[in-house]
Amino acid sequence: MLNKDLPHVSIARSLYLSLRFGGKIIILRGTRLRFDRGARIQVPRDCRLVIGKHHAGGAPASLDMRQNARLTINGSGRVSMARGTRVLVLSDAQLEIGAETVINFNATITCFEHISIGLNSGIGWNSNVFDGNAHELTVDGVPRPTRKPVSIGDHVWVGAGVTVLGATIGDGAVVGAGSVVVSAVPSRVLVAGNPARIIGKDVSFKWY
């Protein structure tokens, strides 16, 4: 936790949730929380979850977990959700996030069944990640599935304004800003566009 975040920490809610779920959960002031019956957060002993970081402006973060929903943090380190982040985990669904992953400002994650995000990854500003929708769609007389799991690998960079719907993104991949990802993305490639297509291979990057 950075020193500039300390004045914004909600001590009471952080202590309550850390004791309730048995992990290090740090809630910054203004964050909106909802936990229905049976909802749980699982944080390893050597990791911490920070929700509502204040190092830039924006609306409060929100975490909405419906009945029997699960938010599981994997690995050791920190998972950070910035202000404006909106996370909804619906009934009986599971959201997994790896350590050292950052969910940036105004990103939205909507989990109907199962979404996994790997270690050391970044979800960019105003991005939207979801594994289904609440509407039935039929094309040429064939019903489309309403649910499809999302798997985002380790060390993946999802750029600003990206939409990921029911797709797998391989380790080390980069998704260009504004892209729409609806099919599998191999490891260590650069994709961009709507729908996203491979525009570069053998990609590498470093966080600063």
Secondary structure, 3 states (H helix, E strand, C coil): CCHHHHHHECHHHHHHHHHHHCCEEEEECCCEEEECCCCEEECCCCEEEEEEECCCCCCCCEEEECCCCEEEEECCEEEEEECCCEEEECCCCEEEEECCCEECCCCEEEECCEEEECCCCEECCCCEEECECCCCCEECCEECCCECCEEECCCCEECCCCEEECCEECCCCEECCCCEECCCECCCEEEECCCCEEEEECCCCCCC
